[in-house]
Amino acid sequence: MNENEEIIRVRDLECRYGRDTILQGITFEVRHGEIFCIAGRSGCGKTTLLKNMVGLLHPSRGRISYFGRDFTGASIAERQALVKSFGLLFQNNALWMDMSLFENVALPLLIHTRLPADIRAEIVGLKLTQVGLAGQQDRFPGELSGGMQKRAALARALALDPAILFFDEPTAGLDPITAAQIDDLILEVRETEGTTIVVVSHSLPSIFHIADRMILLDTETRGILAEGQPEELAKETDHPQVSEFLKARLETNLSSKDRQSSSQIIVSQ
């Protein structure tokens, strides 16, 4: 698959709760194998956008497509087939607290496949090892730190080898060291699996560390304020809201990821 191939297409998306418009005119693409961040201030609609993208909410208007196939207007069967190519890590991890890590990670395999028990066990072991939890399969979520719970949730999201991974605030509530470890794990998954990754985040250290491109949502217009590569946006924008959001992070010089300036920058004036 071509690295510039468009995997996700969102066109003129509008999201409403009752009479309240949360998002409008949302248009962007996500390319194969890139890490794409959805950023913005609290209340700008980041999680609402993600929920529409994975089918937990239905947009008021507009279209979302995956691999060139319409998702928004698809039949239930077609949508379910596309959803099988997704992995989703929720902000609260959504682990079943009365189930062991083994049972949590095996759950998608039980629901979506007919693999025999020994093959399921082998896959669970591989996924837990991949996220640094080898040998922890008999432990329960309540026995784990927040960072380990996040890793367990990622192992479950990886169980079906998804083509696309969605993360909702993956480093929220974690200390800086643990957050950086989760960021590095996201990068590792992309590098080893070639997975396309969409991350909702308000954490600028995370965004600057992992994102190939980003969009910045605007609480006032309910649309996209800026789109592009984080460092380039921070350096070149003269939009006061974009500058306020990004430049302080750039000036700290804490970014640990060198990038090539290959993304077009789009800023709404």
N, C-alpha and C positions, 0 to 999 in steps of 0.2 A: 504493500500500500504506500502511495506517495505521501511524504511527510507534509506536503502542502495541501493534501486532499481535505476537503471540507467534510467533517464528520457530523457536526451539529449546525443547524441553521435556524435562527429565530428571526421572524419577520413581523414587524408592526404589532407586537404583542401588547395587549391591554389586559390588566388584571384589576378586578373590582371586588370589594366586599360590600354587598348591598349597593348603596348609592355612592359609596366612597371609592374613588379611583386611586389605586395604590401605585400602579405602573401604567405608562402609556407610551406608544411609539418605540418600543424596545426592539432594536434590530442589531444582530451581531452574528458572527460565525465562530466556530471552534474547529481548529484543524487537527488532523491526526497526530497523536503523540505529544500534544502540547499541554502545558498546565495553564489553565485560564482562570483568572480570579475575578469574582464579582465582589466589588468593594463599595463602601459608602458609609455614611453616618448611620447611627441607630435610627430605625424607623423609615429608612429609604426604600424598603421592599426587597432586600437581598434574599431573605429566606422565602418570601412569597414567590419570587422569580424561580428559585430552585424547585419549590413544590410544583409549580406549573410545568417545569421542564421534566420532572420525573413522573408526572401524572397524578400527583396527590391533589392537585387543584386543576380546574379547567379554565383556560383564559376566556375573557369576555369577547375578545376578537384577536385576530392574528394567527400565525402558524408556527409550529415547531416541527422540524423534521430531523431524522437521524439516518445517516447513510443514504440520503436521497429519498427516504420513505416518509410520507406524511405521518406524524404522530398524533397531532391534534384532532384530525378528522378521521382517524383510522377506526376500524371496528374493534370491538373488545378483544377478539382473538388476535388481531394484528398488533394491538397495543401490548398485550401480554407477551407476545413473541419478542417485541422490541425491549420490553422491560427486563427480560431475561439477560440482555446484554449490558445491563446496568449493575453497578455496585454502589451502595449508598451507606455512608457513615453519618449518622445523626449527631447533632450537637451533644445530646445526653447519652450517646452510645447505644441506647435502646437494647441493652443486653437483658436476657431473662435471668433475673437474680436467683431463681430456684433451679437453674440449670447449670451444669458444669461448663467450663470453657469448651470442652469437647462437644457437648450437646449444642451449645450456642453456635459454634462454627459449622457443625454438621447439619444444622436446620435447613439452610437453603438447598443442600444436596438431597435431603429427605423430601422436600417439597417439590423440587423441580427435576429430579432425576430418578432413575430406577437402578442406580448403581448398587452392587452388593455391599454388604457391611464392611468387608475387608478393604475394598477400594475406597469407601467413604473414610474409613479410619486412616488410610494412607494419605489421602488428600488433606484431612484435618491436621495431621501431624506436619505435613509439608507447609501448610499455611501458617500454623503457629510458629514453626521454626523461622519462616520468612519474616515474621514481625518481631522476632526475638523472644518468643514465649515457649521455646522448646521445653518439654517436660512439665508444662503447667496445665495440661489438659484436664486434670481431675480437680482443679481448684474452682471455686465459685467467684463470680464477679465481686461480691461483697468482701472478699478476702484480698482484693487487689487495690493498688494505688490508682489514682485517676489516669496516670499515663499508661499503666498496664491495661486498664479497662479500654482505653482508646485503641491500644494495639490489638486487643482481642476483638473489638468491633471491626477493626480493619481486616483482621484475618477472616472474619465472617463475610465481609464485603467482597473479599477476594476468592471466596470458596468456588464460585462458578466461573472463575477466570474472565471477568467482565471486560468488554472492550472499552467501557467508559466508567470511570469512578466519579461519584459526586460526594463532596465533603461539605458539611454545614458547620462552620466555625470549629475546625478540628483541633485548634490549640486553646480554645476558650477555657478559662479556669485552671490552666496549667502554669506551673512556674516556668521562668524563662529557659532553664536548661532542658526540662522535659519537653517544652514547646519546640525548641530547636531540634530535639531528637525526632519528634513527630514530623517536622518539616523535612528532615533528612530522609526519613522513611518514605515519605511521599515521593521525593525525588528518586529514591532507589527503586520504588515500584515502577515509576515511569521508565527509568533506564533499563531495568531488567525485563519488564513485561511489554513495553511499548504502549502502555495504557494511556488513553486520553483522559485528562483529569480536569474537573470543574470544581473550584473551591470557592465557597462563600466565606469571606473573612473581613473583619475590620482591623486585623492586626497588621500594622505596617511592616514590622520586622519579618513576619511570615511572607507577606506579599512580595517584598523586595528579595527575599531569599529564594522563593520557589517559582514565581510567576514568569512565564514567557510573555504573556499579554494580560491585560486587565481591562475591565470597564468600571467606571465610577458612576454610581447612580446618584441622582439628585433628589433631595427631599421636596424641593419646591416645584420643579417642573414634572416630577414623576418619571423623568426620562433618563437617558444616558448623558452625563455631563462631559465625559472624556473617555477615549479608548486608545490603547497603545501599550507600549512597553514601559513598565514602571519608571526606570531610571530616565528614559528619554522624556517621558511626560513631566517628571519632576524638574528636569534641566531646562526644557524648552517652552513649557506652557506660560502664557501671560494671563491666563484666566485666574482671577483672584481666589475662587473657591477651590480649584484644582491645586493651585500653588499652596494654599493654606493646608490642604489635606496631605500633600506629598512632600513638599520641600523640606520641612523640618526633619523628616526621616532621612532624606538624602544628605543633609548637612552633617548628620552625626557620623557619616561614613562607616556605618555598621554593616552595610551589605556585604555578604560573603560570596556573592555569585557574579562572575564576570559574564557579560553577554555581548553579543554582536548587535549592532544597531540595524535590525532588519525589519522592524515592524513599523508600519505606517501609523502616524499619530493623527487622531481625529478629535478635535476639541470643538464643542458647541459654544459659540459666543452668545 
